[in-house]
Amino acid sequence: MTSIAANLQQVRERLWRACEAASRDSAEVTLLAVSKTFGADAVRQAHAAGQTAFGENYVQEGIDKIAQVAQMLPREAIEWHCIGPLQSNKTRLVAAQFDWVQSVDRLKIAQRLSEQRPPGLPPLNVCLQLNVDGGANKSGVSAAELPALADAVAALPNLRLRGLMSIPEPSPDFATQKALFLRVRAAFEDLRARGHALDTLSMGMSDDLEAAVAAGATMVRVGRAVFGHRPLKDATAAA
Ligand SMILES: *Cc1c(COP(=O)(O)O)cnc(C)c1O
């Protein structure tokens, strides 16, 4: 087994135990492998170990990797998620190349993605990124502005609104972390109660996936626990 295969197995076991502890069916939680800063061959190895959904933060790196992986595997073998901050000048590439965008936090970006989704492709799956801590310099829509943004995004023709993504401040304490995730869950349930047919609550990473599963996550985004430590580049790279 490659170490990526072994790591994936360990993450799957963590997810399985977290679901057990929360009395949830493990089939309800999708693992998104965050391959940012790792090469196409790492994606190929993870795919060989049964992983099909991958997340990228940096648009150009993601586009290059999608093309490289497409030389090794059929394009439809992998579901590619854009999870990083998105600028207007990158929306055309993202709309053409990715299957999901989880980091939509303003209407202008959503409108561009919908307009630029190429004809012939299925609607682009979208999650709204919720800033649940209220940190002023963090990405994400505020809880107060979320319902109006959800209504507007759901009306766009070439997008399919699937749910919410959030990256709350990390906390070493399980109960604190779970409480933050539960706030995201409450916003998710609120949108569903308002009539949005959402199925994706994307929260939890390598260090806090158990708390996220306990709070109802349906997708966890895991990088380091699958691929190992990232080179320092990650700390400074821009989208
Ligand atoms: C990097 C990243 C992850 C994965 O983080 P790890 O701590 O490596 O598991 C998940 N989500 C987003 C948005 C990220 O940028």
PDBQT file of the ligand as one rigid body, heavy atoms in Angstrom, charges set to zero:
ROOT
HETATM    1  C1  LIG A 301      -6.590  23.308   3.058  1.00  0.00    +0.000 C 
HETATM    2  C2  LIG A 301      -8.065  23.246   3.240  1.00  0.00    +0.000 A 
HETATM    3  C3  LIG A 301      -8.670  22.098   3.788  1.00  0.00    +0.000 A 
HETATM    4  C4  LIG A 301      -7.902  20.901   4.288  1.00  0.00    +0.000 C 
HETATM    5  O1  LIG A 301      -7.220  21.233   5.459  1.00  0.00    +0.000 OA
HETATM    6  P1  LIG A 301      -6.355  20.129   6.267  1.00  0.00    +0.000 P 
HETATM    7  O2  LIG A 301      -6.158  20.771   7.577  1.00  0.00    +0.000 OA
HETATM    8  O3  LIG A 301      -5.134  19.890   5.484  1.00  0.00    +0.000 OA
HETATM    9  O4  LIG A 301      -7.209  18.893   6.350  1.00  0.00    +0.000 OA
HETATM   10  C5  LIG A 301     -10.058  22.084   3.865  1.00  0.00    +0.000 A 
HETATM   11  N1  LIG A 301     -10.807  23.125   3.446  1.00  0.00    +0.000 NA
HETATM   12  C6  LIG A 301     -10.258  24.238   2.935  1.00  0.00    +0.000 A 
HETATM   13  C7  LIG A 301     -11.148  25.348   2.486  1.00  0.00    +0.000 C 
HETATM   14  C8  LIG A 301      -8.876  24.336   2.839  1.00  0.00    +0.000 A 
HETATM   15  O5  LIG A 301      -8.339  25.460   2.356  1.00  0.00    +0.000 OA
ENDROOT
TORSDOF 0
